[in-house]
Amino acid sequence: MKIKTQRDAFFKDVLESFEKTTKDLKTLQAFSEAQKDALFKQTQIQTLEYKKFEEDWLVNIESFFSSLNHIIRNLKNALKYEDEILPIEKTRRTNPESIRHLIRNTRNIKEVSEDGSVVPERVLNILSEIDYGIYENRFIMTLIDRLHYYLLDRLNVIKQHIHGFEETKFKTESSFIVNNIDYRLNVDLVAVKDIDTVEIDTHNKRVYERTQEAHKIVSQMYRSDFMQTMKRYKKVKPPIMKTQIILRNPDFRNAYMLWLYLDQLHVLDYTLEQAIIDQSLTANYRNQINQILMTMFSSFYVNSGLRSGSLISDDPVIRREKPQKRDLNSYANNLSLEIPEYDLEPQLASQYYLDKAKEILADQFSKIKKTNDSLELSLKQVLLDQYSIADQVFNYHFELEQDDDVFGQLLSHTHAVKRYEEALRKYNVVKIAREVKQAGYKESLSLEKKWLNEALKLQKEALKHLARENNEEALKKTKEIEKDFSLKLAESYEKIAAEYKEKLEA
């Protein structure tokens, strides 16, 4: 209590001293008049917010665990055959196919005795090996890996927002002119603290613990012998092929349904409970805030070189301006149910979706940059992700999956001629796609060459500029440009010029 009394007394003395000291400073009086104007906007808003997380998604995911456990305990395999023609002395085992091969290839016969016995020189050996890298196993491996990180991400989000919070935000903004100088004053002060409610916290804690338990189960699958066996094989790429095993085996069919469910449930659902209170500011509170702002303004005024001579000046000339409000109307808000005019070349929607795509790309790029210090690698990763989406849609629509173990299943016909025609059609589709990409590649080379020429030209200008400055820092910078930048550009120029010429001739 004593500390609080001393603090209040100190604060009161500071405000009284401030008012007495600044009473005769006309520039500060002008600032004070601008503050008292109704156009000087000050707000304080208190927000109470809770996120009550849904748990239905977790119940649904848990229902698939028994099928996944059954699959990884009963690892499917296939016999992989490799044939090789070996000298007879190295041959360990023959079978009927070895005899048929020898009859078709008599050059491998060493001699035929008088009694009709055949002595081969080389014989076909067919070796069998158990292969676990079938498509269905690789699908389960990919699903478990995906589910592991799927639950881990949600676990972190729930943990971060398991409690509610109270946010108090003070904001002041104004635009005014003193002595023909335009000032814009914007101050934000935010206070955030966690708050607890028994009902919501109990619910969120239960969801968190249940998600944690589900993640432990999936982590055991993630570290299982199945995953250790499969880690040397390639993961499958979506969309998932509906093979006969996936369609007919109930456990694999459930795994496929789980994959589709994860595709649909990419958002963590919650119920937002929020209360927003626009707190009124008393006259005394506003006066205290204004005096603090005046202190900040005077410090800026004195130390920024804006004044001439003294802070005490002639009567200042004051103009006031309203704060500019942002246009909150967006494309979506402007949509209506009225019959539209026949604008045959609309641009607004196209630009709207381009802006949205740009936001997604920027967000993805910023996330990748946080985990990768190299700008070049980050850019390559985000471009690869964007291009792979289009490739996956294209391959899925035209059924052009490239994985070797499912490639033969892409031809639906059994008749030889129809299988040939279907394969030829798919080839033509892939060829068209390659030609389109090749045209885009030529354009990329042309654009790259244009920027390279521009960089080379500006490099010469930069070196001339540094030469005119003629100081130690400029000399150091010149050496850096000549050593690194010039060599890299020269190498790139030769490479791009050769590729550009080759593609134009193609």
Secondary structure, 3 states (H helix, E strand, C coil): CHHHHHHHHHHHHHHHHHHHHHCCCHHHHHHHHHHHCCCCEEEEEEEEEEEEECCHHHHHHHCCHHHHHHHHHCCCCEEEEEEEEEEHHHCCCCCHHHHHHHHHCHHHEEEECCCCCEEECEEEEEEEEEECCCHHHHHHHHHHHHHHHHHHHHHHHHHHCCCEEEEEEEEEEEEEEECCEEEEEEEEEEEEEEECCHHHHHHHHHHHHHHHHHHHHHHHHHCCHHHHHHCCCCCCCCCCCCCHHHHHCHHHHHHHHHHHHHHHCCCCCEEEEEEEEEECCCHHHHHHHHHHHHHHHHHHHHHCCCCCCCCCCCCCCEEEECCCCCCCCCCCCCCCCCCCCCCCCCCHHHHHHHHHHHHHHHHHHHHHHHHCCCHHHHHHHHHHHHHHHHHHHHHHHHCCCCCHHHHHHHCCCCCHHHHHHHHHHHHHHHHHHHHHHHHHHHHHHHHHHHHHHHHHHHHHHHHHHHHHHCCHHHHHHHHHHHHHHHHHHHHHHHHHHHHHHHHHHC
